[in-house]
Amino acid sequence: MSKMTNKFAPEVRDRAIRMVLDHERDYPSRWATVVSIAEDRLLAADAA
């Protein structure tokens, strides 16, 4: 069994989870929520 390393700080992970839970009701599935947030963050990073 391999051990996964966490490459994100706990604060970043907590914020990501909170964002998904806060917006989950706006999408048909949790995965759709995750994809939407990821796309928004990617577009925001590209604009910076």
C-alpha positions, 0 to 999 in steps of 0.5 A: 500500500502506497502512502499519499503525500498531501501537497496542499496546506490544511488551510487550502484543503479546508477552504476547498471543501468549504467552497464545495459544500457551500455551492453544492446545492447549485449543481446537479452533483458534487462532481459538477460542483468541483468541476465548476469551482476548478474551472473558475479558479483556473480561469482566475489564475489565467487572468492574473 
